[in-house]
Amino acid sequence: MMPGNLQVRNLDDDLILRLKRRAARHGRSTEAEHREILRQALSSEVEPSFGELAAKLRQMTRGRRQTPSETLQREGRTER
């Protein structure tokens, strides 16, 4: 995968200054420091499994009327 670009707008001047100072302390460019902060913040985040997402969806739709897929397929064929 090719690296992407991310543009962050509307940052407070104080936040930008703090980022620049932090980058200087770590001997990095501001952009490299920004990448490192994002990497650290997201590296500990656990992605939910398909099973967890499916369980959450079932919970959210519990009690709703469901149309069986074969009915939807049959209706789709008759509409052609």
MARVO-555520 format. One record per residue (C-alpha): x, y, z. Coordinates in Angstrom, 2 decimals. Example, Ala and Ser with C-alpha at 12.3 -4.5 7.8 and 13.67 -1.06 7.14 Angstrom:
BEGIN
<loba X="12.30" Y="-4.50" Z="7.80"/>
<loba X="13.67" Y="-1.06" Z="7.14"/>
This chain:
BEGIN
<loba X="0.00" Y="0.00" Z="0.00"/>
<loba X="1.27" Y="3.46" Z="-0.85"/>
<loba X="1.66" Y="5.94" Z="2.01"/>
<loba X="-1.19" Y="8.40" Z="2.26"/>
<loba X="-1.34" Y="12.04" Z="3.18"/>
<loba X="-3.26" Y="13.59" Z="6.02"/>
<loba X="-3.94" Y="17.28" Z="6.34"/>
<loba X="-5.07" Y="18.63" Z="9.70"/>
<loba X="-6.79" Y="22.00" Z="9.63"/>
<loba X="-7.84" Y="24.53" Z="12.25"/>
<loba X="-5.20" Y="23.77" Z="14.87"/>
<loba X="-4.61" Y="26.28" Z="17.61"/>
<loba X="-1.36" Y="28.20" Z="17.29"/>
<loba X="-0.39" Y="27.03" Z="20.78"/>
<loba X="-0.82" Y="23.38" Z="19.76"/>
<loba X="1.34" Y="23.88" Z="16.68"/>
<loba X="4.04" Y="25.55" Z="18.76"/>
<loba X="3.97" Y="22.69" Z="21.28"/>
<loba X="4.24" Y="20.14" Z="18.48"/>
<loba X="7.24" Y="21.98" Z="17.02"/>
<loba X="8.94" Y="22.12" Z="20.41"/>
<loba X="8.29" Y="18.44" Z="21.05"/>
<loba X="9.68" Y="17.56" Z="17.62"/>
<loba X="12.83" Y="19.58" Z="18.33"/>
<loba X="13.32" Y="17.81" Z="21.67"/>
<loba X="13.12" Y="14.45" Z="19.88"/>
<loba X="15.32" Y="15.54" Z="16.98"/>
<loba X="12.57" Y="15.08" Z="14.40"/>
<loba X="10.72" Y="17.24" Z="11.95"/>
<loba X="7.27" Y="18.41" Z="12.95"/>
<loba X="5.78" Y="16.06" Z="10.37"/>
<loba X="7.76" Y="13.08" Z="11.70"/>
<loba X="6.69" Y="13.92" Z="15.24"/>
<loba X="3.07" Y="14.10" Z="14.14"/>
<loba X="3.41" Y="10.64" Z="12.54"/>
<loba X="4.97" Y="9.24" Z="15.71"/>
<loba X="2.21" Y="10.65" Z="17.92"/>
<loba X="-0.44" Y="9.09" Z="15.68"/>
<loba X="1.43" Y="5.76" Z="15.54"/>
<loba X="1.71" Y="5.60" Z="19.33"/>
<loba X="-1.90" Y="6.62" Z="19.90"/>
<loba X="-3.28" Y="4.03" Z="17.50"/>
<loba X="-0.89" Y="1.13" Z="18.09"/>
<loba X="-2.57" Y="0.13" Z="21.35"/>
<loba X="-6.09" Y="0.32" Z="19.92"/>
<loba X="-7.62" Y="-3.11" Z="19.35"/>
<loba X="-9.70" Y="-3.63" Z="16.22"/>
<loba X="-12.93" Y="-5.52" Z="16.96"/>
<loba X="-13.27" Y="-8.95" Z="15.35"/>
<loba X="-15.95" Y="-9.76" Z="12.81"/>
<loba X="-17.73" Y="-11.82" Z="15.47"/>
<loba X="-17.77" Y="-8.88" Z="17.89"/>
<loba X="-19.10" Y="-6.53" Z="15.21"/>
<loba X="-21.76" Y="-9.07" Z="14.18"/>
<loba X="-22.86" Y="-9.52" Z="17.81"/>
<loba X="-23.15" Y="-5.75" Z="18.22"/>
<loba X="-25.23" Y="-5.50" Z="15.04"/>
<loba X="-27.53" Y="-8.31" Z="16.24"/>
<loba X="-27.95" Y="-6.51" Z="19.54"/>
<loba X="-28.73" Y="-3.21" Z="17.80"/>
<loba X="-31.34" Y="-4.80" Z="15.53"/>
<loba X="-32.93" Y="-7.11" Z="18.11"/>
<loba X="-36.71" Y="-6.92" Z="17.94"/>
<loba X="-36.80" Y="-5.40" Z="14.45"/>
<loba X="-38.75" Y="-7.13" Z="11.73"/>
<loba X="-36.36" Y="-9.04" Z="9.46"/>
<loba X="-37.05" Y="-10.09" Z="5.87"/>
<loba X="-35.45" Y="-13.44" Z="4.97"/>
<loba X="-32.83" Y="-13.15" Z="2.23"/>
<loba X="-34.59" Y="-15.70" Z="0.00"/>
<loba X="-37.68" Y="-13.46" Z="0.00"/>
<loba X="-35.58" Y="-10.45" Z="-1.02"/>
<loba X="-33.91" Y="-12.51" Z="-3.77"/>
<loba X="-37.27" Y="-13.74" Z="-5.08"/>
<loba X="-38.66" Y="-10.17" Z="-5.12"/>
<loba X="-35.53" Y="-8.98" Z="-6.94"/>
<loba X="-35.98" Y="-11.61" Z="-9.66"/>
<loba X="-39.61" Y="-10.71" Z="-10.27"/>
<loba X="-38.74" Y="-7.00" Z="-10.63"/>
<loba X="-36.44" Y="-7.65" Z="-13.60"/>
